[in-house]
């Protein structure tokens, strides 16, 4: 089904709690129980990989390799469906670089430890407030999926350089060329991929647009979507090893739906709500103003990335 499943060392069902329940019986009986449990788990897993709801799987943006102006141009903006928020453009921008070959990275946490990824969509940013309407796309993109070596905290504003040695990537895609066009571009994987660990890294390879004001190359992204099926809350993983081996946990045999609270209430949404609550309480927080009304009119002001 998926080559990544060859790394499963054993199956754990929540009702048992451990691989080997403390029961008295013959070795043949115990082996039969193990086989029965594995057959039940893999049959439901196969069903989930084809019938669980397809949705945008991003739970939370973790960090970018660089950010030009934080938080106004942070990776958080790539999850905002609108192009303009609070009368300013919504996008992530890298720092400028004189080397057009310098890559950038965007790291995202997905909705669950196990997800089946089918495609990733990215929209380069068109700077409508700059002369010539330049589009700050990358030359190509590549995707990596995997898990952290140890639990990852999510402090605001850290660079990917603080994380790059903390992950084990179990899948790396081919390179996909990106067009220098202001549209949501979909990069469909040759076949669905099982992401083990719940993290996806977007590598933006090469720069094509130089900013006139400083002569440096930038990459800017308006929107990101990662489409597929989350196998959470039915499945999870336990004790992932550097070798890629892990235990497959069955937490439920219930079929999830699109309105499952565990999928809707992502960590990113909880953080946004927390920021808004702080504002309502009169506490100062570093957060871009968010409005809930109709899309704002575009400003004619000139901005620098």
C-alpha positions as CSV (number, residue, x, y, z in Angstrom):
1,X,0.0,0.0,0.0
2,X,2.7,2.5,1.1
3,X,6.4,1.7,1.3
4,X,6.7,3.7,4.6
5,X,4.6,1.0,6.3
6,X,7.5,-1.4,6.1
7,X,8.9,0.6,9.1
8,X,6.1,-0.5,11.4
9,X,7.6,-2.6,14.2
10,X,4.3,-3.5,15.9
11,X,0.6,-2.5,16.2
12,X,-0.9,-1.0,19.4
13,X,-4.6,-0.9,20.0
14,X,-5.8,1.7,22.6
15,X,-8.1,-0.8,24.3
16,X,-5.0,-3.1,25.0
17,X,-2.6,-0.3,25.7
18,X,0.5,-2.4,24.9
19,X,1.5,-4.8,22.2
20,X,1.5,-7.8,24.4
21,X,-1.5,-7.9,26.8
22,X,-0.7,-9.6,30.1
23,X,-2.7,-12.7,29.5
24,X,-1.9,-16.3,30.2
25,X,-2.0,-18.6,27.2
26,X,0.0,-20.5,24.7
27,X,2.4,-18.9,22.3
28,X,0.2,-20.0,19.4
29,X,-2.8,-18.2,21.0
30,X,-0.8,-15.0,21.5
31,X,0.6,-15.1,18.0
32,X,-3.0,-15.5,16.7
33,X,-4.1,-12.5,18.7
34,X,-1.3,-10.4,17.3
35,X,-2.1,-11.4,13.7
36,X,-5.8,-10.7,14.3
37,X,-5.0,-7.3,15.7
38,X,-2.7,-6.4,12.8
39,X,-5.2,-7.6,10.2
40,X,-7.9,-5.5,11.9
41,X,-5.7,-2.4,12.0
42,X,-4.3,-2.6,8.5
43,X,-7.8,-3.3,7.0
44,X,-9.1,-0.1,8.7
45,X,-5.9,1.8,7.7
46,X,-6.4,0.8,4.0
47,X,-10.0,1.9,4.2
48,X,-9.0,5.2,5.8
49,X,-6.5,5.9,3.1
50,X,-9.2,5.9,0.5
51,X,-12.4,7.0,2.3
52,X,-11.4,9.5,5.1
53,X,-12.3,13.1,4.1
54,X,-10.0,15.0,1.7
55,X,-9.2,18.4,3.2
56,X,-6.5,21.1,3.7
57,X,-4.2,19.3,6.2
58,X,-2.2,22.3,7.6
59,X,-2.6,22.5,11.3
60,X,0.0,25.2,12.0
61,X,2.8,27.1,10.3
62,X,6.0,26.4,12.3
63,X,8.7,28.6,10.8
64,X,10.4,30.0,7.7
65,X,14.1,29.9,6.8
66,X,14.0,33.8,6.8
67,X,11.4,36.5,7.1
68,X,12.0,40.0,5.9
69,X,9.6,41.9,8.3
70,X,8.3,39.9,11.2
71,X,5.4,39.6,12.0
72,X,3.9,41.6,9.2
73,X,5.3,39.3,6.5
74,X,5.4,36.0,8.5
75,X,4.6,32.5,7.4
76,X,1.3,32.8,9.3
77,X,0.0,34.9,6.4
78,X,0.2,31.9,4.0
79,X,-2.9,30.4,5.7
80,X,-4.9,33.5,5.3
81,X,-7.4,33.0,2.5
82,X,-7.7,36.7,1.7
83,X,-5.2,38.7,-0.3
84,X,-5.7,41.9,1.8
85,X,-6.2,42.1,5.5
86,X,-6.5,45.3,7.5
87,X,-5.7,47.3,4.4
88,X,-2.4,45.6,3.8
89,X,-1.3,42.8,1.6
90,X,-1.1,39.4,3.2
91,X,1.9,37.3,2.3
92,X,5.2,35.8,3.5
93,X,8.4,37.3,2.3
94,X,11.9,36.0,2.6
95,X,14.9,38.3,3.3
96,X,16.6,39.7,0.3
97,X,19.6,37.9,-1.1
98,X,22.1,38.8,-3.8
99,X,22.4,35.1,-4.8
100,X,19.5,34.0,-7.0
101,X,20.3,30.3,-6.2
102,X,19.8,30.7,-2.4
103,X,16.8,28.5,-1.4
104,X,14.1,29.2,1.2
105,X,12.1,26.8,3.4
106,X,8.6,26.9,4.9
107,X,7.8,24.3,7.6
108,X,4.2,23.2,8.5
109,X,2.7,20.9,11.1
110,X,-0.1,18.7,9.7
111,X,-3.4,17.6,11.3
112,X,-2.2,14.3,12.7
113,X,0.8,12.0,13.0
114,X,-0.3,10.1,9.9
115,X,-1.6,11.8,6.8
116,X,-1.9,10.8,3.1
117,X,-0.7,13.7,1.0
118,X,-1.8,14.0,-2.6
119,X,-0.9,17.5,-3.6
120,X,0.5,20.9,-2.5
121,X,-0.6,24.2,-3.8
122,X,1.4,27.4,-3.6
123,X,0.6,30.9,-4.8
124,X,3.5,33.3,-5.4
125,X,2.9,36.9,-4.3
126,X,2.4,39.7,-6.9
127,X,3.5,43.0,-5.4
128,X,0.7,45.1,-6.7
129,X,2.1,48.2,-4.9
130,X,5.4,48.1,-6.8
131,X,6.0,49.4,-10.3
132,X,5.6,46.7,-13.0
133,X,3.7,44.4,-10.6
134,X,6.6,42.0,-10.0
135,X,5.9,38.4,-9.0
136,X,8.3,37.0,-6.4
137,X,8.1,33.3,-7.3
138,X,10.7,30.5,-6.9
139,X,12.1,28.7,-9.9
140,X,11.1,25.3,-8.5
141,X,9.7,23.6,-5.4
142,X,10.4,20.3,-3.5
143,X,8.7,18.7,-0.6
144,X,9.9,16.7,2.4
145,X,7.8,14.8,4.9
146,X,8.8,13.4,8.3
147,X,8.9,13.7,12.0
148,X,11.0,15.5,14.7
149,X,13.8,13.7,16.5
150,X,12.2,14.9,19.7
151,X,9.0,16.9,20.6
152,X,9.1,20.4,19.0
153,X,8.0,23.5,20.7
154,X,6.7,26.3,18.5
155,X,8.2,29.6,19.7
156,X,7.1,32.5,17.5
157,X,9.6,34.0,15.1
158,X,12.3,31.4,15.0
159,X,14.1,30.5,11.8
160,X,14.2,27.1,10.2
161,X,17.9,27.1,10.9
162,X,17.0,26.5,14.5
163,X,15.1,23.4,13.4
164,X,16.9,21.9,10.4
165,X,18.9,19.3,12.4
166,X,15.9,18.3,14.5
167,X,13.9,16.4,11.9
168,X,14.1,13.0,10.1
169,X,12.7,13.2,6.6
170,X,11.2,9.9,5.4
171,X,10.1,11.2,2.0
172,X,11.6,13.7,-0.5
173,X,9.7,14.5,-3.7
174,X,11.0,15.4,-7.1
175,X,11.5,19.0,-8.1
176,X,8.5,20.7,-9.6
177,X,9.0,23.9,-11.8
178,X,7.1,26.9,-10.6
179,X,5.6,29.5,-13.0
180,X,6.2,33.2,-12.3
181,X,2.4,33.7,-12.2
182,X,0.0,35.2,-9.6
183,X,-2.2,32.1,-9.2
184,X,-2.6,29.1,-6.9
185,X,-0.3,26.5,-8.5
186,X,-1.0,22.9,-7.7
187,X,1.9,20.3,-7.5
188,X,0.4,16.9,-7.6
189,X,2.6,14.1,-6.3
190,X,3.1,11.1,-8.7
191,X,1.2,9.0,-6.2
192,X,-0.2,9.6,-2.7
193,X,2.4,9.6,0.1
194,X,2.0,8.5,3.7
195,X,3.5,11.3,5.9
196,X,4.8,9.7,9.1
197,X,5.2,12.2,11.9
198,X,3.0,15.0,10.6
199,X,5.4,17.6,9.3
200,X,5.9,18.9,5.8
201,X,8.7,21.1,4.5
202,X,8.4,23.2,1.4
203,X,11.7,23.9,-0.3
204,X,11.6,27.0,-2.6
205,X,14.5,26.5,-5.0
206,X,16.0,29.5,-6.8
207,X,14.9,33.1,-7.1
208,X,13.6,34.9,-10.2
209,X,12.6,38.4,-9.2
210,X,14.9,41.2,-8.1
211,X,13.5,44.1,-6.2
212,X,14.3,47.4,-7.8
213,X,14.8,49.4,-4.6
214,X,17.6,47.3,-3.2
215,X,18.7,45.1,-6.1
216,X,18.2,41.9,-4.0
217,X,16.3,38.7,-4.9
218,X,13.2,37.7,-2.9
219,X,10.7,34.9,-2.7
220,X,7.2,35.7,-1.5
221,X,4.2,33.4,-1.1
222,X,0.5,34.4,-0.6
223,X,-1.2,31.1,0.0
224,X,-0.3,27.5,0.8
225,X,-2.6,24.4,0.8
226,X,-1.6,20.8,1.6
227,X,-4.3,18.5,0.4
228,X,-5.0,14.9,1.4
229,X,-6.5,12.7,4.1
230,X,-5.7,12.9,7.8
231,X,-5.7,9.5,9.5
232,X,-6.2,11.2,12.9
233,X,-7.9,10.8,15.3
234,X,-8.2,7.1,14.3
235,X,-4.4,6.5,14.0
236,X,-1.2,7.8,15.6
237,X,2.4,6.8,15.9
238,X,4.5,5.9,18.9
239,X,8.3,6.0,19.5
240,X,9.5,7.0,16.0
241,X,13.2,6.0,15.7
242,X,16.1,7.6,13.7
243,X,15.9,4.6,11.5
244,X,12.3,5.5,10.6
245,X,10.8,2.6,12.5
246,X,7.7,3.3,14.6
247,X,4.7,1.7,16.3
248,X,1.3,2.1,14.7
249,X,-1.3,3.1,17.2
250,X,-5.0,2.5,16.6
251,X,-6.9,5.0,18.7
252,X,-10.4,4.5,17.3
253,X,-12.2,2.5,14.7
254,X,-14.7,5.2,14.1
255,X,-15.0,6.9,10.6
256,X,-14.1,10.6,11.0
257,X,-16.0,13.4,9.2
258,X,-15.1,16.8,7.8
259,X,-16.7,18.5,10.9
260,X,-14.7,16.4,13.4
261,X,-13.7,18.8,16.2
262,X,-10.2,17.2,16.5
263,X,-9.5,18.3,12.9
264,X,-11.1,21.7,13.0
265,X,-9.6,23.0,16.2
266,X,-6.0,23.1,15.1
267,X,-3.2,24.5,17.2
268,X,-2.9,27.4,14.8
269,X,-6.5,28.3,15.3
270,X,-6.2,28.0,19.1
271,X,-3.2,30.4,19.0
272,X,-5.1,32.9,16.8
273,X,-8.1,32.8,19.2
274,X,-5.7,33.2,22.2
275,X,-4.2,36.3,20.5
276,X,-7.6,37.8,19.9
277,X,-8.7,37.1,23.5
278,X,-5.5,39.0,24.7
279,X,-6.5,42.0,22.6
280,X,-10.0,42.0,24.0
281,X,-8.6,41.9,27.5
282,X,-6.4,44.9,26.7
283,X,-3.1,43.0,26.7
284,X,-0.6,44.1,24.1
285,X,0.5,41.3,21.8
286,X,2.6,41.2,18.7
287,X,-0.1,40.2,16.2
288,X,-1.2,41.5,12.8
289,X,-4.6,43.2,13.0
290,X,-7.3,40.8,11.9
291,X,-10.7,41.9,10.7
292,X,-13.8,39.7,10.3
293,X,-15.7,41.8,7.7
294,X,-15.7,41.9,4.0
295,X,-12.3,42.1,2.2
296,X,-10.6,45.4,2.6
297,X,-10.1,47.8,-0.2
298,X,-6.6,47.7,-1.6
299,X,-4.4,50.5,-0.5
300,X,-2.6,52.7,-3.1
301,X,0.4,53.2,-0.8
302,X,3.9,52.2,-1.9
303,X,5.5,49.5,0.2
304,X,8.9,47.9,0.3
305,X,9.2,44.1,0.8
